[in-house]
Amino acid sequence: MNAVPEPVFSFRPMNKADVAAIMPLERVLYTFPWTPGNFTDSLNAGYSCWVCEFGSVLVGYAVLMLGAGEAHVLNIAIGQDWQRQGIGRRFLQHLIKVAREYHADMMFLEVRPSNRAARRLYEDIGFNEMATRRGYYPAHDGREDAILMGLVL
Ligand SMILES: CC(C)(COP(=O)(O)OP(=O)(O)OC[C@H]1O[C@@H](n2cnc3c(N)ncnc32)[C@H](O)[C@@H]1OP(=O)(O)O)[C@@H](O)C(=O)NCCC(=O)NCCS
């Protein structure tokens, strides 16, 4: 009997061809989405950019900036149909592994106070709230603060 391999979740570096598949997710997931240029600029800048696939389906993506012994998560997202299955947690753990391999001491990220799902994920992983960045994000009624969170690696 021939066993058909089950599709599995895997992480691989993002490339420019992935941006077309990322954009429909990005536009649904964020009120103020990144543009395709933000992703290609990140790739051109040499940031650590990743996608998560289930089989050959792109289900999530992340952009990590590494420099000066620090890691900064600029974007991490899981497609709506794939959320609440532990993929975001595994993706963040993958980014932490990448940052440790780079010998970063700290990982930072910003999150909207209103983004309860992301805040719970980050707190669960061990991130601590470090500061508030006033008016960091665009919002429909002006600007929204960002919470700066940090994790000692
Ligand atoms: C934040 C995000 C990446 C989480 O991805 P995910 O794959 O759904 O997360 P997981 O299934 O790994 O969940 C891990 C933990 O996060 C928390 N969490 C995730 N989604 C949640 C929700 N909707 N409500 C409350 N807690 C939530 C829970 O603590 C969860 O653990 P549990 O399932 O054991 O309760 C996803 O919601 C997303 O892409 N959101 C839109 C983009 C975004 O806001 N990105 C972050 C920008 S700072």
The ligand as a Tripos MOL2 file, in Angstrom:
@<TRIPOS>MOLECULE
LIG
   48    50     1     0     0
SMALL
NO_CHARGES

@<TRIPOS>ATOM
      1 C1         -1.9970   37.3100   16.5570 C.3       1 LIG1
      2 C2         -2.0360   36.1120   15.6020 C.3       1 LIG1
      3 C3         -0.7160   36.0870   14.8090 C.3       1 LIG1
      4 C4         -2.1550   34.8260   16.4330 C.3       1 LIG1
      5 O1         -2.0690   33.7190   15.5430 O.3       1 LIG1
      6 P1         -2.8100   32.3110   15.8580 P.3       1 LIG1
      7 O2         -2.1930   31.2990   14.9740 O.co2     1 LIG1
      8 O3         -4.2740   32.4750   15.8090 O.co2     1 LIG1
      9 O4         -2.3740   32.0850   17.3820 O.3       1 LIG1
     10 P2         -2.2920   30.6800   18.1520 P.3       1 LIG1
     11 O5         -3.3850   29.7770   17.6820 O.co2     1 LIG1
     12 O6         -0.8980   30.1830   18.0920 O.co2     1 LIG1
     13 O7         -2.6610   31.1580   19.6270 O.3       1 LIG1
     14 C5         -1.6840   31.2810   20.6330 C.3       1 LIG1
     15 C6         -2.2690   32.0160   21.8310 C.3       1 LIG1
     16 O8         -2.5690   33.3710   21.4750 O.3       1 LIG1
     17 C7         -3.7710   33.7910   22.1440 C.3       1 LIG1
     18 N1         -4.8030   34.0610   21.1460 N.ar      1 LIG1
     19 C8         -4.7320   33.8520   19.8080 C.ar      1 LIG1
     20 N2         -5.8450   34.2720   19.2010 N.ar      1 LIG1
     21 C9         -6.6540   34.7430   20.1800 C.ar      1 LIG1
     22 C10        -7.9480   35.3310   20.1860 C.ar      1 LIG1
     23 N3         -8.6540   35.4910   19.0600 N.pl3     1 LIG1
     24 N4         -8.4640   35.7390   21.3760 N.ar      1 LIG1
     25 C11        -7.7620   35.5710   22.5100 C.ar      1 LIG1
     26 N5         -6.5240   35.0140   22.5740 N.ar      1 LIG1
     27 C12        -5.9860   34.6150   21.4210 C.ar      1 LIG1
     28 C13        -4.1700   32.6350   23.0460 C.3       1 LIG1
     29 O9         -3.4970   32.8130   24.2770 O.3       1 LIG1
     30 C14        -3.5990   31.4590   22.2930 C.3       1 LIG1
     31 O10        -3.3840   30.3440   23.1000 O.3       1 LIG1
     32 P3         -4.5820   29.2540   23.2750 P.3       1 LIG1
     33 O11        -5.0740   28.9270   21.8830 O.co2     1 LIG1
     34 O12        -3.8860   28.1340   23.9480 O.co2     1 LIG1
     35 O13        -5.6310   29.9420   24.0850 O.co2     1 LIG1
     36 C15        -3.2750   36.1720   14.6660 C.3       1 LIG1
     37 O14        -4.4240   36.4200   15.4550 O.3       1 LIG1
     38 C16        -3.1910   37.2320   13.5920 C.2       1 LIG1
     39 O15        -2.5700   37.0160   12.5400 O.2       1 LIG1
     40 N6         -3.8190   38.4060   13.8040 N.am      1 LIG1
     41 C17        -3.8840   39.4430   12.7730 C.3       1 LIG1
     42 C18        -2.5380   40.0870   12.5450 C.3       1 LIG1
     43 C19        -1.9770   40.6430   13.8310 C.2       1 LIG1
     44 O16        -2.6580   41.2850   14.6070 O.2       1 LIG1
     45 N7         -0.6540   40.3960   14.0280 N.am      1 LIG1
     46 C20         0.0480   40.8770   15.1880 C.3       1 LIG1
     47 C21         0.4350   42.3130   15.0110 C.3       1 LIG1
     48 S1          1.2390   42.9550   16.4770 S.3       1 LIG1
@<TRIPOS>BOND
     1     1     2 1
     2     2     3 1
     3     2     4 1
     4     2    36 1
     5     4     5 1
     6     5     6 1
     7     6     7 2
     8     6     8 1
     9     6     9 1
    10     9    10 1
    11    10    11 2
    12    10    12 1
    13    10    13 1
    14    13    14 1
    15    14    15 1
    16    15    16 1
    17    15    30 1
    18    16    17 1
    19    17    18 1
    20    17    28 1
    21    18    19 ar
    22    18    27 ar
    23    19    20 ar
    24    20    21 ar
    25    21    22 ar
    26    21    27 ar
    27    22    23 1
    28    22    24 ar
    29    24    25 ar
    30    25    26 ar
    31    26    27 ar
    32    28    29 1
    33    28    30 1
    34    30    31 1
    35    31    32 1
    36    32    33 2
    37    32    34 1
    38    32    35 1
    39    36    37 1
    40    36    38 1
    41    38    39 2
    42    38    40 1
    43    40    41 1
    44    41    42 1
    45    42    43 1
    46    43    44 2
    47    43    45 1
    48    45    46 1
    49    46    47 1
    50    47    48 1
@<TRIPOS>SUBSTRUCTURE
     1 LIG1         1 GROUP 0 **** ****
